[in-house]
Every structure is written in C-alpha cells, then in structure tokens.
Amino acid sequence: MLKEFEPDASMSLYRQFGDGTHMQIRCEIKLESFRLGAICEACNNGWMSELEVHAKPLLLALSREQRALSDLTEEECGIVADVYKRQDLEMPAG
C-alpha cells in the first residue's frame, strides 16, 4: 500500500473532536518507516495479505478524505480498527 504514496511521504496522526477541532497526537513520521523487514512468508502471503486487500481501499479513501470514518459500515470499521490495533495506533474520532 505504501507504493500509492510518494517515496518521501510522511504523516502526523490527529484526533478530531466533536466540535470540529483537532489535536496532533503523534509527531510526523515517514510512511516508509511502516515497512517491516522480517515477516515470515506464510504470514506475508496469508492473513496479512488478506487484511491488506480488504483494508487498502478503505485506508486510501480515508487518508485522501474521500470517505469519512463515520460513513463506514460496521464491517469496514472493524477492518480499519484491526489495522490500527496491529500498528499500535489510536483510531481517529469520527
């Protein structure tokens, strides 16, 4: 999924509040730092691949602000939450 972004892309993580304001909760990090180097072949081609297939369109749409978290179905929220848990990130409010 990182191939969808520029090589030097980075992002910060923000929490959005009900009143529309937001607060940065993580410093800016390079997206390249999310790439892991030691994943076994069975996991990489199995459950991790399946999770990426389901999560990629959702995460790209959210990151490009083409969809809002509040518009996702319960199943889609579960997929996104699973990715956030595996990355030790907090789900954005929405």
DRENDO-1510 file (C-alpha; in Angstrom, 1 decimal, always signed):
<recs>
REC; n; res; u; v; w
REC; 1; MET; +0.0; +0.0; +0.0 .
REC; 2; LEU; +2.9; +2.4; +0.6 .
REC; 3; LYS; +3.5; +2.3; -3.1 .
REC; 4; GLU; +0.4; +4.5; -3.5 .
REC; 5; PHE; +2.2; +7.5; -1.9 .
REC; 6; GLU; +5.3; +9.5; -2.9 .
REC; 7; PRO; +8.6; +7.9; -1.6 .
REC; 8; ASP; +9.3; +10.7; +0.9 .
REC; 9; ALA; +5.6; +11.0; +2.1 .
REC; 10; SER; +5.1; +11.4; +5.8 .
REC; 11; MET; +2.1; +12.0; +8.0 .
REC; 12; SER; +1.0; +13.0; +11.5 .
REC; 13; LEU; -1.8; +11.5; +13.5 .
REC; 14; TYR; -4.5; +13.7; +14.7 .
REC; 15; ARG; -7.6; +13.2; +17.0 .
REC; 16; GLN; -10.7; +15.0; +15.8 .
REC; 17; PHE; -13.2; +16.2; +18.3 .
REC; 18; GLY; -16.9; +16.5; +18.0 .
REC; 19; ASP; -16.7; +20.3; +17.8 .
REC; 20; GLY; -14.6; +20.0; +14.6 .
REC; 21; THR; -11.3; +20.9; +16.2 .
REC; 22; HIS; -8.4; +18.6; +16.1 .
REC; 23; MET; -5.2; +18.0; +18.0 .
REC; 24; GLN; -1.9; +16.3; +16.9 .
REC; 25; ILE; -1.3; +13.2; +19.0 .
REC; 26; ARG; +1.7; +11.8; +17.2 .
REC; 27; CYS; +4.7; +13.5; +15.6 .
REC; 28; GLU; +5.2; +13.4; +11.9 .
REC; 29; ILE; +6.7; +10.1; +10.7 .
REC; 30; LYS; +7.8; +8.9; +7.3 .
REC; 31; LEU; +5.5; +6.3; +5.8 .
REC; 32; GLU; +8.5; +4.3; +4.8 .
REC; 33; SER; +9.1; +3.5; +8.5 .
REC; 34; PHE; +6.0; +1.3; +8.5 .
REC; 35; ARG; +7.7; -1.2; +6.2 .
REC; 36; LEU; +8.7; -4.3; +8.1 .
REC; 37; GLY; +11.6; -6.4; +7.1 .
REC; 38; ALA; +11.2; -9.7; +9.0 .
REC; 39; ILE; +7.8; -11.2; +8.1 .
REC; 40; CYS; +7.5; -14.9; +7.5 .
REC; 41; GLU; +6.4; -16.0; +4.1 .
REC; 42; ALA; +3.3; -17.8; +5.4 .
REC; 43; CYS; +2.0; -14.7; +7.2 .
REC; 44; ASN; +3.0; -12.3; +4.4 .
REC; 45; ASN; +1.1; -14.3; +1.8 .
REC; 46; GLY; -1.7; -15.4; +4.1 .
REC; 47; TRP; -3.6; -13.4; +6.7 .
REC; 48; MET; -1.5; -10.2; +6.3 .
REC; 49; SER; -2.1; -10.2; +2.5 .
REC; 50; GLU; -5.9; -10.8; +3.0 .
REC; 51; LEU; -6.1; -7.9; +5.6 .
REC; 52; GLU; -4.3; -5.6; +3.2 .
REC; 53; VAL; -6.6; -6.5; +0.3 .
REC; 54; HIS; -9.6; -5.5; +2.4 .
REC; 55; ALA; -8.1; -2.6; +4.2 .
REC; 56; LYS; -6.2; -0.8; +1.4 .
REC; 57; PRO; -9.2; +0.8; -0.4 .
REC; 58; LEU; -10.7; +1.9; +2.9 .
REC; 59; LEU; -7.4; +3.4; +4.3 .
REC; 60; LEU; -6.6; +5.1; +1.0 .
REC; 61; ALA; -10.1; +6.7; +0.8 .
REC; 62; LEU; -9.8; +7.8; +4.4 .
REC; 63; SER; -6.3; +9.2; +4.0 .
REC; 64; ARG; -7.4; +11.1; +0.9 .
REC; 65; GLU; -10.5; +12.4; +2.7 .
REC; 66; GLN; -12.7; +10.7; +0.1 .
REC; 67; ARG; -14.6; +8.9; +2.8 .
REC; 68; ALA; -15.3; +9.8; +6.5 .
REC; 69; LEU; -14.9; +7.3; +9.3 .
REC; 70; SER; -18.5; +7.9; +10.3 .
REC; 71; ASP; -19.6; +6.7; +6.8 .
REC; 72; LEU; -18.0; +3.3; +7.1 .
REC; 73; THR; -20.1; +0.2; +7.7 .
REC; 74; GLU; -19.7; -1.8; +10.9 .
REC; 75; GLU; -17.6; -4.4; +9.0 .
REC; 76; GLU; -15.4; -1.7; +7.4 .
REC; 77; CYS; -14.8; -0.1; +10.8 .
REC; 78; GLY; -13.7; -3.5; +12.1 .
REC; 79; ILE; -11.2; -3.9; +9.3 .
REC; 80; VAL; -9.8; -0.4; +9.9 .
REC; 81; ALA; -9.7; -0.9; +13.7 .
REC; 82; ASP; -7.8; -4.2; +13.2 .
REC; 83; VAL; -5.2; -2.4; +11.1 .
REC; 84; TYR; -4.9; +0.4; +13.7 .
REC; 85; LYS; -4.5; -2.2; +16.5 .
REC; 86; ARG; -1.8; -4.1; +14.7 .
REC; 87; GLN; +0.1; -0.8; +14.1 .
REC; 88; ASP; -0.4; +0.3; +17.8 .
REC; 89; LEU; -2.3; +3.4; +16.6 .
REC; 90; GLU; -5.3; +5.1; +18.1 .
REC; 91; MET; -8.4; +5.1; +15.9 .
REC; 92; PRO; -9.3; +8.7; +14.8 .
REC; 93; ALA; -12.5; +10.1; +16.1 .
REC; 94; GLY; -15.3; +10.3; +13.5 .
</recs>
